[in-house]
Amino acid sequence: MSDLIPPPLPPRRRGFLLGLRANFLTGLVVVLPVGLTIYFVWTLIGWIDGWILPLIPAAYQPEALTERMFGPEAKFPVRGVGVLVFLIFTIMIGWMTKGLFGRSVVRWAEDMVDRLPIIRSVYGAIKQMAETFFSKKEQSFDQVCLVETSGLLLFVPTKDLIIMDMKMDEAAKLIVSGGLVYPAPKDAAPKEAA
């Protein structure tokens, strides 16, 4: 009977091209997120620089400063100066707004904006979103919930909400990725040994 059983086949070796393909895909999984993140940050910095640098006097532009410091032959791009100016300016505005004079100026400006029909709606919506996302006074988002409908802005009674066992950052990734990035499932009970 043992003569009828054929000997086991030797394991097939993966082809050279299949190995290259597998290595390429593994490398892509590592390189793509890093590369896209660097590209996004680099583009964002360039976009902010494009807004802020034209407001800086020509004598203080990064190219003029590098030319004065290193000579006319020194030509290299300086990126991020606009971001730095924007951060310093925003911090100064925040500091000034906390005082009595700053609050008075903001109140006066908001009263002026409140008299302009279309602009007051846009300003009010942007201000409300900024206060919701950046306010530290209260926790605006503390639970993730699901509503069984989509595509519209809805005001839903609390009884119709499905509370999800998900963190806020996981929900944000799920929404931004269009459902492609889903959080890892949480084990309800530890597995028993057999």
C-alpha positions as CSV (number, residue, x, y, z in Angstrom):
1,M,0.0,0.0,0.0
2,S,2.8,2.4,0.8
3,D,4.0,2.0,-2.8
4,L,0.8,3.7,-4.1
5,I,1.3,7.0,-2.2
6,P,3.5,9.4,-4.2
7,P,6.3,11.2,-2.4
8,P,5.6,14.8,-1.4
9,L,6.5,17.4,-3.9
10,P,9.4,19.8,-3.0
11,P,8.1,23.3,-2.1
12,R,7.9,25.6,-5.1
13,R,10.4,28.4,-5.1
14,R,8.9,31.8,-5.6
15,G,9.9,33.4,-8.8
16,F,12.3,36.3,-8.9
17,L,9.6,38.7,-10.3
18,L,7.1,37.6,-7.6
19,G,9.7,38.3,-4.9
20,L,10.4,41.8,-6.4
21,R,6.7,42.5,-6.5
22,A,6.2,41.5,-2.9
23,N,9.2,43.7,-1.8
24,F,7.9,46.6,-3.9
25,L,4.5,46.4,-2.3
26,T,6.0,46.1,1.2
27,G,8.2,49.1,0.5
28,L,5.3,51.1,-0.9
29,V,3.3,50.5,2.3
30,V,6.2,52.0,4.3
31,V,7.3,54.8,1.9
32,L,3.9,56.1,0.7
33,P,2.6,57.4,4.1
34,V,5.9,59.0,4.9
35,G,6.3,60.5,1.4
36,L,2.7,61.9,1.3
37,T,3.0,63.3,4.8
38,I,6.2,65.1,3.8
39,Y,4.6,66.3,0.6
40,F,1.5,67.6,2.4
41,V,3.6,69.5,5.1
42,W,5.9,70.9,2.4
43,T,3.0,72.1,0.3
44,L,1.2,73.6,3.3
45,I,4.3,75.5,4.3
46,G,4.7,76.7,0.8
47,W,1.0,77.8,0.7
48,I,1.4,79.8,3.9
49,D,4.7,81.3,2.7
50,G,2.9,82.4,-0.5
51,W,0.4,84.3,1.6
52,I,2.7,85.8,4.2
53,L,5.9,86.6,2.3
54,P,4.4,89.2,0.0
55,L,3.4,91.2,3.1
56,I,7.1,91.3,4.3
57,P,9.1,94.3,3.1
58,A,11.7,93.4,0.3
59,A,14.7,94.2,2.6
60,Y,13.5,91.5,5.0
61,Q,12.6,88.8,2.5
62,P,14.5,85.5,3.1
63,E,16.4,85.7,-0.2
64,A,17.6,89.3,0.6
65,L,18.7,88.2,4.1
66,T,20.6,85.1,2.8
67,E,22.3,87.3,0.2
68,R,23.4,89.8,2.8
69,M,24.6,87.1,5.2
70,F,26.3,84.7,2.7
71,G,27.0,86.9,-0.4
72,P,25.3,87.2,-3.8
73,E,26.4,83.7,-4.9
74,A,24.4,82.0,-2.1
75,K,21.2,80.9,-3.8
76,F,19.2,78.4,-1.8
77,P,15.5,78.4,-1.0
78,V,14.4,79.3,2.5
79,R,11.0,77.8,3.3
80,G,9.0,78.3,6.4
81,V,9.7,81.9,7.2
82,G,6.1,82.8,6.4
83,V,4.9,80.1,8.8
84,L,7.2,81.4,11.5
85,V,5.9,85.0,10.9
86,F,2.3,83.7,10.9
87,L,2.9,81.8,14.2
88,I,4.5,84.9,15.9
89,F,1.8,87.2,14.6
90,T,-1.0,84.9,15.8
91,I,0.5,84.5,19.2
92,M,0.8,88.3,19.6
93,I,-2.8,88.8,18.5
94,G,-3.9,86.1,21.0
95,W,-1.9,87.8,23.8
96,M,-3.3,91.3,22.9
97,T,-6.9,90.0,22.7
98,K,-6.8,88.8,26.3
99,G,-6.4,92.3,27.5
100,L,-9.1,94.9,27.9
101,F,-8.0,97.0,24.9
102,G,-7.8,93.9,22.7
103,R,-11.3,92.7,23.7
104,S,-12.7,96.2,23.0
105,V,-11.1,96.2,19.5
106,V,-12.5,92.7,18.8
107,R,-16.0,93.7,20.1
108,W,-15.9,96.8,17.9
109,A,-14.8,94.9,14.8
110,E,-17.5,92.2,15.4
111,D,-20.1,95.0,15.7
112,M,-18.9,96.3,12.3
113,V,-19.0,92.8,10.7
114,D,-22.5,92.3,12.2
115,R,-23.8,95.1,10.0
116,L,-22.8,93.5,6.7
117,P,-25.4,90.9,5.6
118,I,-23.5,88.2,3.8
119,I,-20.2,88.7,5.6
120,R,-21.7,88.3,9.0
121,S,-23.1,84.9,8.1
122,V,-19.7,83.7,6.8
123,Y,-17.8,85.2,9.8
124,G,-20.3,83.8,12.3
125,A,-20.0,80.2,10.9
126,I,-16.2,80.3,10.8
127,K,-16.0,81.8,14.3
128,Q,-18.4,79.1,15.7
129,M,-16.3,76.3,14.0
130,A,-13.1,77.8,15.4
131,E,-14.5,78.1,18.9
132,T,-15.8,74.5,18.7
133,F,-12.5,73.0,17.6
134,F,-10.0,75.2,19.5
135,S,-11.9,76.1,22.8
136,K,-10.3,74.6,25.9
137,K,-13.1,75.7,28.2
138,E,-15.3,72.7,27.7
139,Q,-15.0,69.4,25.9
140,S,-17.0,69.8,22.7
141,F,-16.6,66.3,21.4
142,D,-16.6,63.5,24.0
143,Q,-18.4,60.6,22.3
144,V,-18.6,59.1,18.8
145,C,-22.1,58.3,17.6
146,L,-23.7,57.0,14.5
147,V,-26.9,58.1,12.8
148,E,-28.6,55.8,10.3
149,T,-28.7,58.2,7.5
150,S,-26.2,60.3,5.6
151,G,-25.4,63.2,3.3
152,L,-27.2,66.0,5.1
153,L,-26.9,68.2,8.1
154,L,-29.4,66.7,10.6
155,F,-30.5,67.6,14.1
156,V,-31.3,64.2,15.6
157,P,-32.9,63.4,19.0
158,T,-30.5,61.7,21.4
159,K,-32.6,58.5,21.5
160,D,-31.9,57.9,17.8
161,L,-28.1,58.0,18.2
162,I,-26.0,54.9,18.3
163,I,-23.1,55.4,20.7
164,M,-19.9,53.9,19.3
165,D,-17.1,52.3,21.2
166,M,-14.5,54.4,19.3
167,K,-12.1,57.2,20.1
168,M,-12.5,60.6,18.5
169,D,-9.3,60.3,16.5
170,E,-10.3,56.9,15.2
171,A,-13.7,58.3,14.1
172,A,-11.9,61.3,12.3
173,K,-9.6,58.8,10.4
174,L,-12.6,56.7,9.5
175,I,-14.5,59.8,8.1
176,V,-11.6,61.4,6.3
177,S,-10.5,58.1,4.7
178,G,-14.0,57.4,3.5
179,G,-14.2,54.2,5.4
180,L,-10.9,52.8,4.2
181,V,-9.1,53.2,7.6
182,Y,-11.1,51.4,10.2
183,P,-9.9,51.0,13.8
184,A,-8.7,47.6,15.0
185,P,-11.5,45.7,16.7
186,K,-11.3,45.5,20.5
187,D,-11.5,42.0,22.0
188,A,-14.5,41.8,24.3
189,A,-13.1,38.8,26.3
190,P,-9.7,37.2,26.5
191,K,-9.4,34.0,24.5
192,E,-9.4,30.8,26.5
193,A,-6.7,28.1,26.1
194,A,-8.0,24.9,24.5
